[in-house]
């Protein structure tokens, strides 16, 4: 998966994330990262996890970085998307 596809997938997942609220449906994942809370369905959580694995495989970074490290980095980008910060996702993915 190339950088454009990863960025596009992060944006797609972010579109389906929501601010957690009292009485939120069961099966949501809540993550507090970089001063933002969001939840997503199990389906989109799996897609995010798959994205982490794809990133490790395609960049062959699995020998250099742990899955947890890459996941934290992608969650940081994801949090920026949720907060609607003006960022260049593709550029950040390449760094």
PDB file of N, CA, C and O in Angstrom, chain B, residues numbered from 101:
ATOM      1  N   UNK B 101       0.852  -1.173   0.000  1.00  0.00           N
ATOM      2  CA  UNK B 101       0.000   0.000   0.000  1.00  0.00           C
ATOM      3  C   UNK B 101       0.897   1.234   0.000  1.00  0.00           C
ATOM      4  O   UNK B 101       1.776   1.372   0.850  1.00  0.00           O
ATOM      5  N   UNK B 102       0.671   2.116  -0.947  1.00  0.00           N
ATOM      6  CA  UNK B 102       1.505   3.309  -1.022  1.00  0.00           C
ATOM      7  C   UNK B 102       0.986   4.397  -0.083  1.00  0.00           C
ATOM      8  O   UNK B 102      -0.080   4.274   0.520  1.00  0.00           O
ATOM      9  N   UNK B 103       1.770   5.454   0.017  1.00  0.00           N
ATOM     10  CA  UNK B 103       1.467   6.529   0.954  1.00  0.00           C
ATOM     11  C   UNK B 103       0.100   7.159   0.686  1.00  0.00           C
ATOM     12  O   UNK B 103      -0.633   7.464   1.627  1.00  0.00           O
ATOM     13  N   UNK B 104      -0.247   7.355  -0.581  1.00  0.00           N
ATOM     14  CA  UNK B 104      -1.548   7.952  -0.914  1.00  0.00           C
ATOM     15  C   UNK B 104      -2.692   7.066  -0.435  1.00  0.00           C
ATOM     16  O   UNK B 104      -3.692   7.559   0.086  1.00  0.00           O
ATOM     17  N   UNK B 105      -2.539   5.755  -0.615  1.00  0.00           N
ATOM     18  CA  UNK B 105      -3.597   4.842  -0.186  1.00  0.00           C
ATOM     19  C   UNK B 105      -3.713   4.809   1.334  1.00  0.00           C
ATOM     20  O   UNK B 105      -4.818   4.749   1.872  1.00  0.00           O
ATOM     21  N   UNK B 106      -2.576   4.849   2.026  1.00  0.00           N
ATOM     22  CA  UNK B 106      -2.608   4.876   3.488  1.00  0.00           C
ATOM     23  C   UNK B 106      -3.300   6.147   3.968  1.00  0.00           C
ATOM     24  O   UNK B 106      -4.156   6.096   4.851  1.00  0.00           O
ATOM     25  N   UNK B 107      -2.929   7.289   3.386  1.00  0.00           N
ATOM     26  CA  UNK B 107      -3.543   8.564   3.763  1.00  0.00           C
ATOM     27  C   UNK B 107      -5.043   8.537   3.488  1.00  0.00           C
ATOM     28  O   UNK B 107      -5.838   8.993   4.309  1.00  0.00           O
ATOM     29  N   UNK B 108      -5.421   8.008   2.346  1.00  0.00           N
ATOM     30  CA  UNK B 108      -6.829   7.922   1.981  1.00  0.00           C
ATOM     31  C   UNK B 108      -7.593   7.027   2.949  1.00  0.00           C
ATOM     32  O   UNK B 108      -8.712   7.350   3.349  1.00  0.00           O
ATOM     33  N   UNK B 109      -6.992   5.911   3.323  1.00  0.00           N
ATOM     34  CA  UNK B 109      -7.644   4.987   4.249  1.00  0.00           C
ATOM     35  C   UNK B 109      -7.792   5.620   5.631  1.00  0.00           C
ATOM     36  O   UNK B 109      -8.833   5.463   6.268  1.00  0.00           O
ATOM     37  N   UNK B 110      -6.768   6.332   6.105  1.00  0.00           N
ATOM     38  CA  UNK B 110      -6.873   7.033   7.385  1.00  0.00           C
ATOM     39  C   UNK B 110      -8.024   8.038   7.354  1.00  0.00           C
ATOM     40  O   UNK B 110      -8.781   8.149   8.318  1.00  0.00           O
ATOM     41  N   UNK B 111      -8.151   8.763   6.255  1.00  0.00           N
ATOM     42  CA  UNK B 111      -9.229   9.742   6.113  1.00  0.00           C
ATOM     43  C   UNK B 111     -10.593   9.050   6.127  1.00  0.00           C
ATOM     44  O   UNK B 111     -11.532   9.532   6.760  1.00  0.00           O
ATOM     45  N   UNK B 112     -10.694   7.926   5.429  1.00  0.00           N
ATOM     46  CA  UNK B 112     -11.955   7.178   5.395  1.00  0.00           C
ATOM     47  C   UNK B 112     -12.344   6.700   6.794  1.00  0.00           C
ATOM     48  O   UNK B 112     -13.498   6.830   7.203  1.00  0.00           O
ATOM     49  N   UNK B 113     -11.380   6.150   7.518  1.00  0.00           N
ATOM     50  CA  UNK B 113     -11.658   5.674   8.873  1.00  0.00           C
ATOM     51  C   UNK B 113     -12.059   6.850   9.763  1.00  0.00           C
ATOM     52  O   UNK B 113     -12.980   6.729  10.571  1.00  0.00           O
ATOM     53  N   UNK B 114     -11.378   7.979   9.620  1.00  0.00           N
ATOM     54  CA  UNK B 114     -11.678   9.162  10.432  1.00  0.00           C
ATOM     55  C   UNK B 114     -13.094   9.670  10.176  1.00  0.00           C
ATOM     56  O   UNK B 114     -13.750  10.177  11.085  1.00  0.00           O
ATOM     57  N   UNK B 115     -13.558   9.533   8.950  1.00  0.00           N
ATOM     58  CA  UNK B 115     -14.926   9.969   8.633  1.00  0.00           C
ATOM     59  C   UNK B 115     -15.956   9.178   9.427  1.00  0.00           C
ATOM     60  O   UNK B 115     -17.063   9.660   9.664  1.00  0.00           O
ATOM     61  N   UNK B 116     -15.597   7.969   9.839  1.00  0.00           N
ATOM     62  CA  UNK B 116     -16.537   7.119  10.568  1.00  0.00           C
ATOM     63  C   UNK B 116     -16.292   7.124  12.075  1.00  0.00           C
ATOM     64  O   UNK B 116     -17.019   6.478  12.830  1.00  0.00           O
ATOM     65  N   UNK B 117     -15.274   7.850  12.505  1.00  0.00           N
ATOM     66  CA  UNK B 117     -15.026   7.976  13.940  1.00  0.00           C
ATOM     67  C   UNK B 117     -15.998   9.000  14.504  1.00  0.00           C
ATOM     68  O   UNK B 117     -16.477   9.879  13.787  1.00  0.00           O
ATOM     69  N   UNK B 118     -16.280   8.880  15.776  1.00  0.00           N
ATOM     70  CA  UNK B 118     -17.219   9.811  16.387  1.00  0.00           C
ATOM     71  C   UNK B 118     -16.745  10.183  17.779  1.00  0.00           C
ATOM     72  O   UNK B 118     -15.966   9.462  18.403  1.00  0.00           O
ATOM     73  N   UNK B 119     -17.223  11.304  18.246  1.00  0.00           N
ATOM     74  CA  UNK B 119     -16.926  11.728  19.610  1.00  0.00           C
ATOM     75  C   UNK B 119     -17.748  10.824  20.526  1.00  0.00           C
ATOM     76  O   UNK B 119     -18.960  10.694  20.350  1.00  0.00           O
ATOM     77  N   UNK B 120     -17.090  10.202  21.499  1.00  0.00           N
ATOM     78  CA  UNK B 120     -17.852   9.305  22.380  1.00  0.00           C
ATOM     79  C   UNK B 120     -18.877  10.079  23.206  1.00  0.00           C
ATOM     80  O   UNK B 120     -18.646  11.226  23.589  1.00  0.00           O
ATOM     81  N   UNK B 121     -19.978   9.452  23.466  1.00  0.00           N
ATOM     82  CA  UNK B 121     -21.034  10.078  24.248  1.00  0.00           C
ATOM     83  C   UNK B 121     -21.644   9.038  25.177  1.00  0.00           C
ATOM     84  O   UNK B 121     -21.510   7.831  24.974  1.00  0.00           O
ATOM     85  N   UNK B 122     -22.301   9.534  26.175  1.00  0.00           N
ATOM     86  CA  UNK B 122     -22.955   8.634  27.118  1.00  0.00           C
ATOM     87  C   UNK B 122     -23.995   7.813  26.367  1.00  0.00           C
ATOM     88  O   UNK B 122     -24.760   8.344  25.562  1.00  0.00           O
ATOM     89  N   UNK B 123     -24.013   6.543  26.636  1.00  0.00           N
ATOM     90  CA  UNK B 123     -24.961   5.673  25.957  1.00  0.00           C
ATOM     91  C   UNK B 123     -24.506   5.271  24.574  1.00  0.00           C
ATOM     92  O   UNK B 123     -25.315   4.828  23.757  1.00  0.00           O
ATOM     93  N   UNK B 124     -23.201   5.420  24.295  1.00  0.00           N
ATOM     94  CA  UNK B 124     -22.677   5.022  22.987  1.00  0.00           C
ATOM     95  C   UNK B 124     -22.943   3.534  22.782  1.00  0.00           C
ATOM     96  O   UNK B 124     -22.978   2.767  23.745  1.00  0.00           O
ATOM     97  N   UNK B 125     -23.128   3.131  21.537  1.00  0.00           N
ATOM     98  CA  UNK B 125     -23.427   1.724  21.286  1.00  0.00           C
ATOM     99  C   UNK B 125     -22.285   0.814  21.741  1.00  0.00           C
ATOM    100  O   UNK B 125     -21.129   1.232  21.806  1.00  0.00           O
ATOM    101  N   UNK B 126     -22.624  -0.410  22.049  1.00  0.00           N
ATOM    102  CA  UNK B 126     -21.604  -1.373  22.449  1.00  0.00           C
ATOM    103  C   UNK B 126     -20.684  -1.645  21.261  1.00  0.00           C
ATOM    104  O   UNK B 126     -21.057  -1.454  20.103  1.00  0.00           O
ATOM    105  N   UNK B 127     -19.474  -2.097  21.583  1.00  0.00           N
ATOM    106  CA  UNK B 127     -18.548  -2.452  20.516  1.00  0.00           C
ATOM    107  C   UNK B 127     -17.787  -1.272  19.948  1.00  0.00           C
ATOM    108  O   UNK B 127     -17.253  -1.352  18.841  1.00  0.00           O
ATOM    109  N   UNK B 128     -17.731  -0.181  20.691  1.00  0.00           N
ATOM    110  CA  UNK B 128     -16.943   0.943  20.210  1.00  0.00           C
ATOM    111  C   UNK B 128     -15.586   0.931  20.896  1.00  0.00           C
ATOM    112  O   UNK B 128     -15.436   0.413  22.003  1.00  0.00           O
ATOM    113  N   UNK B 129     -14.623   1.498  20.236  1.00  0.00           N
ATOM    114  CA  UNK B 129     -13.268   1.594  20.750  1.00  0.00           C
ATOM    115  C   UNK B 129     -13.009   3.050  21.069  1.00  0.00           C
ATOM    116  O   UNK B 129     -13.166   3.911  20.204  1.00  0.00           O
ATOM    117  N   UNK B 130     -12.622   3.335  22.280  1.00  0.00           N
ATOM    118  CA  UNK B 130     -12.326   4.705  22.680  1.00  0.00           C
ATOM    119  C   UNK B 130     -10.826   4.803  22.918  1.00  0.00           C
ATOM    120  O   UNK B 130     -10.246   3.992  23.640  1.00  0.00           O
ATOM    121  N   UNK B 131     -10.213   5.792  22.312  1.00  0.00           N
ATOM    122  CA  UNK B 131      -8.781   6.009  22.449  1.00  0.00           C
ATOM    123  C   UNK B 131      -8.559   7.482  22.753  1.00  0.00           C
ATOM    124  O   UNK B 131      -9.117   8.351  22.083  1.00  0.00           O
ATOM    125  N   UNK B 132      -7.757   7.756  23.745  1.00  0.00           N
ATOM    126  CA  UNK B 132      -7.414   9.140  24.064  1.00  0.00           C
ATOM    127  C   UNK B 132      -5.974   9.318  23.620  1.00  0.00           C
ATOM    128  O   UNK B 132      -5.060   8.719  24.186  1.00  0.00           O
ATOM    129  N   UNK B 133      -5.784  10.125  22.627  1.00  0.00           N
ATOM    130  CA  UNK B 133      -4.457  10.323  22.036  1.00  0.00           C
ATOM    131  C   UNK B 133      -4.313  11.792  21.681  1.00  0.00           C
ATOM    132  O   UNK B 133      -5.171  12.360  21.005  1.00  0.00           O
ATOM    133  N   UNK B 134      -3.266  12.386  22.119  1.00  0.00           N
ATOM    134  CA  UNK B 134      -2.996  13.776  21.752  1.00  0.00           C
ATOM    135  C   UNK B 134      -4.162  14.713  22.056  1.00  0.00           C
ATOM    136  O   UNK B 134      -4.537  15.545  21.229  1.00  0.00           O
ATOM    137  N   UNK B 135      -4.721  14.567  23.234  1.00  0.00           N
ATOM    138  CA  UNK B 135      -5.788  15.449  23.725  1.00  0.00           C
ATOM    139  C   UNK B 135      -7.062  15.384  22.886  1.00  0.00           C
ATOM    140  O   UNK B 135      -7.765  16.385  22.743  1.00  0.00           O
ATOM    141  N   UNK B 136      -7.354  14.233  22.344  1.00  0.00           N
ATOM    142  CA  UNK B 136      -8.616  14.051  21.622  1.00  0.00           C
ATOM    143  C   UNK B 136      -9.147  12.658  21.942  1.00  0.00           C
ATOM    144  O   UNK B 136      -8.389  11.692  22.032  1.00  0.00           O
ATOM    145  N   UNK B 137     -10.449  12.575  22.110  1.00  0.00           N
ATOM    146  CA  UNK B 137     -11.094  11.278  22.328  1.00  0.00           C
ATOM    147  C   UNK B 137     -11.963  10.992  21.119  1.00  0.00           C
ATOM    148  O   UNK B 137     -12.585  11.897  20.563  1.00  0.00           O
ATOM    149  N   UNK B 138     -12.004   9.752  20.720  1.00  0.00           N
ATOM    150  CA  UNK B 138     -12.868   9.348  19.625  1.00  0.00           C
ATOM    151  C   UNK B 138     -13.194   7.882  19.792  1.00  0.00           C
ATOM    152  O   UNK B 138     -12.500   7.158  20.507  1.00  0.00           O
ATOM    153  N   UNK B 139     -14.226   7.456  19.149  1.00  0.00           N
ATOM    154  CA  UNK B 139     -14.579   6.044  19.172  1.00  0.00           C
ATOM    155  C   UNK B 139     -14.864   5.609  17.752  1.00  0.00           C
ATOM    156  O   UNK B 139     -15.182   6.418  16.881  1.00  0.00           O
ATOM    157  N   UNK B 140     -14.745   4.328  17.545  1.00  0.00           N
ATOM    158  CA  UNK B 140     -15.056   3.788  16.226  1.00  0.00           C
ATOM    159  C   UNK B 140     -15.585   2.376  16.404  1.00  0.00           C
ATOM    160  O   UNK B 140     -15.325   1.720  17.413  1.00  0.00           O
ATOM    161  N   UNK B 141     -16.315   1.928  15.431  1.00  0.00           N
ATOM    162  CA  UNK B 141     -16.871   0.586  15.503  1.00  0.00           C
ATOM    163  C   UNK B 141     -15.749  -0.439  15.400  1.00  0.00           C
ATOM    164  O   UNK B 141     -14.635  -0.124  14.982  1.00  0.00           O
ATOM    165  N   UNK B 142     -16.060  -1.652  15.783  1.00  0.00           N
ATOM    166  CA  UNK B 142     -15.073  -2.724  15.678  1.00  0.00           C
ATOM    167  C   UNK B 142     -14.606  -2.924  14.245  1.00  0.00           C
ATOM    168  O   UNK B 142     -13.446  -3.259  14.006  1.00  0.00           O
ATOM    169  N   UNK B 143     -15.512  -2.718  13.289  1.00  0.00           N
ATOM    170  CA  UNK B 143     -15.157  -2.863  11.870  1.00  0.00           C
ATOM    171  C   UNK B 143     -14.031  -1.896  11.496  1.00  0.00           C
ATOM    172  O   UNK B 143     -13.046  -2.293  10.873  1.00  0.00           O
ATOM    173  N   UNK B 144     -14.182  -0.632  11.878  1.00  0.00           N
ATOM    174  CA  UNK B 144     -13.160   0.352  11.529  1.00  0.00           C
ATOM    175  C   UNK B 144     -11.912   0.192  12.385  1.00  0.00           C
ATOM    176  O   UNK B 144     -10.815   0.542  11.951  1.00  0.00           O
ATOM    177  N   UNK B 145     -12.067  -0.329  13.585  1.00  0.00           N
ATOM    178  CA  UNK B 145     -10.889  -0.639  14.410  1.00  0.00           C
ATOM    179  C   UNK B 145     -10.046  -1.712  13.717  1.00  0.00           C
ATOM    180  O   UNK B 145      -8.819  -1.613  13.678  1.00  0.00           O
ATOM    181  N   UNK B 146     -10.708  -2.740  13.169  1.00  0.00           N
ATOM    182  CA  UNK B 146      -9.987  -3.786  12.434  1.00  0.00           C
ATOM    183  C   UNK B 146      -9.300  -3.214  11.204  1.00  0.00           C
ATOM    184  O   UNK B 146      -8.169  -3.584  10.891  1.00  0.00           O
ATOM    185  N   UNK B 147      -9.982  -2.314  10.508  1.00  0.00           N
ATOM    186  CA  UNK B 147      -9.380  -1.694   9.324  1.00  0.00           C
ATOM    187  C   UNK B 147      -8.141  -0.890   9.714  1.00  0.00           C
ATOM    188  O   UNK B 147      -7.133  -0.911   9.009  1.00  0.00           O
ATOM    189  N   UNK B 148      -8.222  -0.182  10.839  1.00  0.00           N
ATOM    190  CA  UNK B 148      -7.066   0.577  11.315  1.00  0.00           C
ATOM    191  C   UNK B 148      -5.925  -0.375  11.651  1.00  0.00           C
ATOM    192  O   UNK B 148      -4.784  -0.133  11.259  1.00  0.00           O
ATOM    193  N   UNK B 149      -6.220  -1.455  12.372  1.00  0.00           N
ATOM    194  CA  UNK B 149      -5.199  -2.443  12.725  1.00  0.00           C
ATOM    195  C   UNK B 149      -4.581  -3.068  11.472  1.00  0.00           C
ATOM    196  O   UNK B 149      -3.371  -3.285  11.416  1.00  0.00           O
ATOM    197  N   UNK B 150      -5.414  -3.355  10.470  1.00  0.00           N
ATOM    198  CA  UNK B 150      -4.905  -3.894   9.201  1.00  0.00           C
ATOM    199  C   UNK B 150      -3.991  -2.894   8.516  1.00  0.00           C
ATOM    200  O   UNK B 150      -2.994  -3.265   7.897  1.00  0.00           O
ATOM    201  N   UNK B 151      -4.340  -1.634   8.634  1.00  0.00           N
ATOM    202  CA  UNK B 151      -3.518  -0.578   8.047  1.00  0.00           C
ATOM    203  C   UNK B 151      -2.132  -0.553   8.691  1.00  0.00           C
ATOM    204  O   UNK B 151      -1.129  -0.373   8.002  1.00  0.00           O
ATOM    205  N   UNK B 152      -2.079  -0.730   9.979  1.00  0.00           N
ATOM    206  CA  UNK B 152      -0.795  -0.779  10.690  1.00  0.00           C
ATOM    207  C   UNK B 152       0.048  -1.934  10.150  1.00  0.00           C
ATOM    208  O   UNK B 152       1.235  -1.768   9.872  1.00  0.00           O
ATOM    209  N   UNK B 153      -0.575  -3.103  10.005  1.00  0.00           N
ATOM    210  CA  UNK B 153       0.137  -4.284   9.501  1.00  0.00           C
ATOM    211  C   UNK B 153       0.626  -4.046   8.078  1.00  0.00           C
ATOM    212  O   UNK B 153       1.762  -4.384   7.744  1.00  0.00           O
ATOM    213  N   UNK B 154      -0.224  -3.469   7.242  1.00  0.00           N
ATOM    214  CA  UNK B 154       0.176  -3.179   5.857  1.00  0.00           C
ATOM    215  C   UNK B 154       1.339  -2.196   5.823  1.00  0.00           C
ATOM    216  O   UNK B 154       2.271  -2.346   5.032  1.00  0.00           O
ATOM    217  N   UNK B 155       1.275  -1.207   6.675  1.00  0.00           N
ATOM    218  CA  UNK B 155       2.347  -0.224   6.735  1.00  0.00           C
ATOM    219  C   UNK B 155       3.663  -0.898   7.093  1.00  0.00           C
ATOM    220  O   UNK B 155       4.695  -0.607   6.490  1.00  0.00           O
ATOM    221  N   UNK B 156       3.633  -1.787   8.061  1.00  0.00           N
ATOM    222  CA  UNK B 156       4.849  -2.509   8.467  1.00  0.00           C
ATOM    223  C   UNK B 156       5.379  -3.381   7.339  1.00  0.00           C
ATOM    224  O   UNK B 156       6.588  -3.439   7.115  1.00  0.00           O
ATOM    225  N   UNK B 157       4.494  -4.052   6.635  1.00  0.00           N
ATOM    226  CA  UNK B 157       4.905  -4.947   5.551  1.00  0.00           C
ATOM    227  C   UNK B 157       5.458  -4.173   4.359  1.00  0.00           C
ATOM    228  O   UNK B 157       6.527  -4.494   3.841  1.00  0.00           O
ATOM    229  N   UNK B 158       4.735  -3.169   3.936  1.00  0.00           N
ATOM    230  CA  UNK B 158       5.135  -2.454   2.728  1.00  0.00           C
ATOM    231  C   UNK B 158       6.370  -1.605   2.916  1.00  0.00           C
ATOM    232  O   UNK B 158       7.112  -1.370   1.963  1.00  0.00           O
ATOM    233  N   UNK B 159       6.593  -1.158   4.084  1.00  0.00           N
ATOM    234  CA  UNK B 159       7.788  -0.363   4.358  1.00  0.00           C
ATOM    235  C   UNK B 159       8.925  -1.248   4.862  1.00  0.00           C
ATOM    236  O   UNK B 159      10.046  -0.781   5.060  1.00  0.00           O
ATOM    237  N   UNK B 160       8.626  -2.528   5.065  1.00  0.00           N
ATOM    238  CA  UNK B 160       9.575  -3.483   5.643  1.00  0.00           C
ATOM    239  C   UNK B 160      10.178  -2.927   6.924  1.00  0.00           C
ATOM    240  O   UNK B 160      11.365  -3.088   7.206  1.00  0.00           O
ATOM    241  N   UNK B 161       9.319  -2.272   7.684  1.00  0.00           N
ATOM    242  CA  UNK B 161       9.777  -1.679   8.936  1.00  0.00           C
ATOM    243  C   UNK B 161       9.637  -2.633  10.113  1.00  0.00           C
ATOM    244  O   UNK B 161      10.025  -2.298  11.233  1.00  0.00           O
ATOM    245  N   UNK B 162       9.092  -3.808   9.874  1.00  0.00           N
ATOM    246  CA  UNK B 162       8.877  -4.735  10.988  1.00  0.00           C
ATOM    247  C   UNK B 162      10.182  -5.163  11.641  1.00  0.00           C
ATOM    248  O   UNK B 162      10.192  -5.571  12.803  1.00  0.00           O
ATOM    249  N   UNK B 163      11.289  -5.071  10.896  1.00  0.00           N
ATOM    250  CA  UNK B 163      12.596  -5.392  11.476  1.00  0.00           C
ATOM    251  C   UNK B 163      13.145  -4.247  12.316  1.00  0.00           C
ATOM    252  O   UNK B 163      14.036  -4.450  13.141  1.00  0.00           O
ATOM    253  N   UNK B 164      12.615  -3.044  12.107  1.00  0.00           N
ATOM    254  CA  UNK B 164      13.126  -1.856  12.792  1.00  0.00           C
ATOM    255  C   UNK B 164      12.206  -1.350  13.890  1.00  0.00           C
ATOM    256  O   UNK B 164      12.669  -0.845  14.913  1.00  0.00           O
ATOM    257  N   UNK B 165      10.897  -1.486  13.678  1.00  0.00           N
ATOM    258  CA  UNK B 165       9.926  -0.896  14.589  1.00  0.00           C
ATOM    259  C   UNK B 165       8.902  -1.936  15.029  1.00  0.00           C
ATOM    260  O   UNK B 165       8.600  -2.877  14.296  1.00  0.00           O
ATOM    261  N   UNK B 166       8.379  -1.755  16.228  1.00  0.00           N
ATOM    262  CA  UNK B 166       7.332  -2.650  16.711  1.00  0.00           C
ATOM    263  C   UNK B 166       5.983  -2.221  16.143  1.00  0.00           C
ATOM    264  O   UNK B 166       5.811  -1.089  15.693  1.00  0.00           O
ATOM    265  N   UNK B 167       5.054  -3.130  16.174  1.00  0.00           N
ATOM    266  CA  UNK B 167       3.692  -2.832  15.737  1.00  0.00           C
ATOM    267  C   UNK B 167       3.099  -1.726  16.611  1.00  0.00           C
ATOM    268  O   UNK B 167       2.397  -0.845  16.115  1.00  0.00           O
ATOM    269  N   UNK B 168       3.382  -1.777  17.903  1.00  0.00           N
ATOM    270  CA  UNK B 168       2.874  -0.759  18.827  1.00  0.00           C
ATOM    271  C   UNK B 168       3.414   0.632  18.492  1.00  0.00           C
ATOM    272  O   UNK B 168       2.676   1.616  18.551  1.00  0.00           O
ATOM    273  N   UNK B 169       4.694   0.713  18.144  1.00  0.00           N
ATOM    274  CA  UNK B 169       5.298   1.997  17.789  1.00  0.00           C
ATOM    275  C   UNK B 169       4.609   2.590  16.556  1.00  0.00           C
ATOM    276  O   UNK B 169       4.241   3.765  16.552  1.00  0.00           O
ATOM    277  N   UNK B 170       4.436   1.778  15.517  1.00  0.00           N
ATOM    278  CA  UNK B 170       3.792   2.251  14.290  1.00  0.00           C
ATOM    279  C   UNK B 170       2.337   2.621  14.573  1.00  0.00           C
ATOM    280  O   UNK B 170       1.839   3.624  14.063  1.00  0.00           O
ATOM    281  N   UNK B 171       1.666   1.823  15.373  1.00  0.00           N
ATOM    282  CA  UNK B 171       0.282   2.116  15.719  1.00  0.00           C
ATOM    283  C   UNK B 171       0.172   3.468  16.424  1.00  0.00           C
ATOM    284  O   UNK B 171      -0.717   4.260  16.111  1.00  0.00           O
ATOM    285  N   UNK B 172       1.068   3.736  17.372  1.00  0.00           N
ATOM    286  CA  UNK B 172       1.043   5.033  18.068  1.00  0.00           C
ATOM    287  C   UNK B 172       1.263   6.182  17.100  1.00  0.00           C
ATOM    288  O   UNK B 172       0.595   7.212  17.196  1.00  0.00           O
ATOM    289  N   UNK B 173       2.196   6.014  16.167  1.00  0.00           N
ATOM    290  CA  UNK B 173       2.465   7.078  15.187  1.00  0.00           C
ATOM    291  C   UNK B 173       1.243   7.324  14.299  1.00  0.00           C
ATOM    292  O   UNK B 173       0.886   8.472  14.036  1.00  0.00           O
ATOM    293  N   UNK B 174       0.610   6.252  13.843  1.00  0.00           N
ATOM    294  CA  UNK B 174      -0.572   6.414  13.004  1.00  0.00           C
ATOM    295  C   UNK B 174      -1.737   6.996  13.805  1.00  0.00           C
ATOM    296  O   UNK B 174      -2.524   7.773  13.265  1.00  0.00           O
ATOM    297  N   UNK B 175      -1.860   6.631  15.086  1.00  0.00           N
ATOM    298  CA  UNK B 175      -2.916   7.221  15.916  1.00  0.00           C
ATOM    299  C   UNK B 175      -2.688   8.719  16.098  1.00  0.00           C
ATOM    300  O   UNK B 175      -3.645   9.488  16.186  1.00  0.00           O
ATOM    301  N   UNK B 176      -1.417   9.136  16.154  1.00  0.00           N
ATOM    302  CA  UNK B 176      -1.125  10.567  16.253  1.00  0.00           C
ATOM    303  C   UNK B 176      -1.626  11.295  15.006  1.00  0.00           C
ATOM    304  O   UNK B 176      -2.246  12.354  15.105  1.00  0.00           O
ATOM    305  N   UNK B 177      -1.354  10.719  13.834  1.00  0.00           N
ATOM    306  CA  UNK B 177      -1.875  11.306  12.593  1.00  0.00           C
ATOM    307  C   UNK B 177      -3.401  11.281  12.594  1.00  0.00           C
ATOM    308  O   UNK B 177      -4.054  12.253  12.212  1.00  0.00           O
ATOM    309  N   UNK B 178      -3.947  10.169  13.026  1.00  0.00           N
ATOM    310  CA  UNK B 178      -5.394  10.013  13.073  1.00  0.00           C
ATOM    311  C   UNK B 178      -6.022  11.070  13.975  1.00  0.00           C
ATOM    312  O   UNK B 178      -7.051  11.654  13.634  1.00  0.00           O
ATOM    313  N   UNK B 179      -5.405  11.312  15.120  1.00  0.00           N
ATOM    314  CA  UNK B 179      -5.907  12.336  16.039  1.00  0.00           C
ATOM    315  C   UNK B 179      -5.883  13.713  15.381  1.00  0.00           C
ATOM    316  O   UNK B 179      -6.797  14.512  15.583  1.00  0.00           O
ATOM    317  N   UNK B 180      -4.850  13.993  14.600  1.00  0.00           N
ATOM    318  CA  UNK B 180      -4.780  15.273  13.883  1.00  0.00           C
ATOM    319  C   UNK B 180      -5.922  15.405  12.891  1.00  0.00           C
ATOM    320  O   UNK B 180      -6.486  16.485  12.714  1.00  0.00           O
ATOM    321  N   UNK B 181      -6.257  14.297  12.247  1.00  0.00           N
ATOM    322  CA  UNK B 181      -7.381  14.313  11.300  1.00  0.00           C
ATOM    323  C   UNK B 181      -8.678  14.579  12.051  1.00  0.00           C
ATOM    324  O   UNK B 181      -9.491  15.401  11.629  1.00  0.00           O
ATOM    325  N   UNK B 182      -8.868  13.880  13.165  1.00  0.00           N
ATOM    326  CA  UNK B 182     -10.089  14.041  13.960  1.00  0.00           C
ATOM    327  C   UNK B 182     -10.227  15.490  14.435  1.00  0.00           C
ATOM    328  O   UNK B 182     -11.322  16.053  14.425  1.00  0.00           O
ATOM    329  N   UNK B 183      -9.115  16.081  14.849  1.00  0.00           N
ATOM    330  CA  UNK B 183      -9.148  17.467  15.336  1.00  0.00           C
ATOM    331  C   UNK B 183      -9.206  18.460  14.181  1.00  0.00           C
ATOM    332  O   UNK B 183      -9.281  19.672  14.387  1.00  0.00           O
ATOM    333  N   UNK B 184      -9.169  17.933  12.975  1.00  0.00           N
ATOM    334  CA  UNK B 184      -9.247  18.747  11.755  1.00  0.00           C
ATOM    335  C   UNK B 184      -8.096  19.746  11.655  1.00  0.00           C
ATOM    336  O   UNK B 184      -8.268  20.872  11.189  1.00  0.00           O
ATOM    337  N   UNK B 185      -6.927  19.311  12.100  1.00  0.00           N
ATOM    338  CA  UNK B 185      -5.735  20.139  11.967  1.00  0.00           C
ATOM    339  C   UNK B 185      -5.293  20.143  10.507  1.00  0.00           C
ATOM    340  O   UNK B 185      -5.435  19.143   9.803  1.00  0.00           O
ATOM    341  N   UNK B 186      -4.771  21.244  10.076  1.00  0.00           N
ATOM    342  CA  UNK B 186      -4.276  21.347   8.705  1.00  0.00           C
ATOM    343  C   UNK B 186      -2.904  20.674   8.634  1.00  0.00           C
ATOM    344  O   UNK B 186      -1.887  21.256   9.013  1.00  0.00           O
ATOM    345  N   UNK B 187      -2.902  19.437   8.141  1.00  0.00           N
ATOM    346  CA  UNK B 187      -1.645  18.707   8.013  1.00  0.00           C
ATOM    347  C   UNK B 187      -1.577  18.066   6.637  1.00  0.00           C
ATOM    348  O   UNK B 187      -2.606  17.819   6.008  1.00  0.00           O
ATOM    349  N   UNK B 188      -0.391  17.804   6.183  1.00  0.00           N
ATOM    350  CA  UNK B 188      -0.192  17.058   4.956  1.00  0.00           C
ATOM    351  C   UNK B 188       0.073  15.612   5.369  1.00  0.00           C
ATOM    352  O   UNK B 188       1.194  15.255   5.732  1.00  0.00           O
ATOM    353  N   UNK B 189      -0.955  14.798   5.311  1.00  0.00           N
ATOM    354  CA  UNK B 189      -0.859  13.430   5.804  1.00  0.00           C
ATOM    355  C   UNK B 189       0.186  12.633   5.038  1.00  0.00           C
ATOM    356  O   UNK B 189       0.984  11.917   5.643  1.00  0.00           O
ATOM    357  N   UNK B 190       0.190  12.748   3.716  1.00  0.00           N
ATOM    358  CA  UNK B 190       1.163  11.990   2.924  1.00  0.00           C
ATOM    359  C   UNK B 190       2.593  12.363   3.308  1.00  0.00           C
ATOM    360  O   UNK B 190       3.455  11.492   3.422  1.00  0.00           O
ATOM    361  N   UNK B 191       2.841  13.635   3.505  1.00  0.00           N
ATOM    362  CA  UNK B 191       4.183  14.084   3.891  1.00  0.00           C
ATOM    363  C   UNK B 191       4.550  13.525   5.262  1.00  0.00           C
ATOM    364  O   UNK B 191       5.672  13.065   5.470  1.00  0.00           O
ATOM    365  N   UNK B 192       3.598  13.565   6.199  1.00  0.00           N
ATOM    366  CA  UNK B 192       3.872  13.029   7.546  1.00  0.00           C
ATOM    367  C   UNK B 192       4.095  11.534   7.514  1.00  0.00           C
ATOM    368  O   UNK B 192       4.906  11.023   8.286  1.00  0.00           O
ATOM    369  N   UNK B 193       3.404  10.818   6.650  1.00  0.00           N
ATOM    370  CA  UNK B 193       3.603   9.369   6.536  1.00  0.00           C
ATOM    371  C   UNK B 193       4.993   9.027   6.013  1.00  0.00           C
ATOM    372  O   UNK B 193       5.574   8.010   6.391  1.00  0.00           O
ATOM    373  N   UNK B 194       5.512   9.872   5.154  1.00  0.00           N
ATOM    374  CA  UNK B 194       6.828   9.614   4.564  1.00  0.00           C
ATOM    375  C   UNK B 194       7.961   9.920   5.533  1.00  0.00           C
ATOM    376  O   UNK B 194       9.077   9.430   5.358  1.00  0.00           O
ATOM    377  N   UNK B 195       7.684  10.728   6.555  1.00  0.00           N
ATOM    378  CA  UNK B 195       8.759  11.105   7.489  1.00  0.00           C
ATOM    379  C   UNK B 195       8.926  10.094   8.593  1.00  0.00           C
ATOM    380  O   UNK B 195       9.784  10.261   9.459  1.00  0.00           O
TER     381      UNK B 195
END
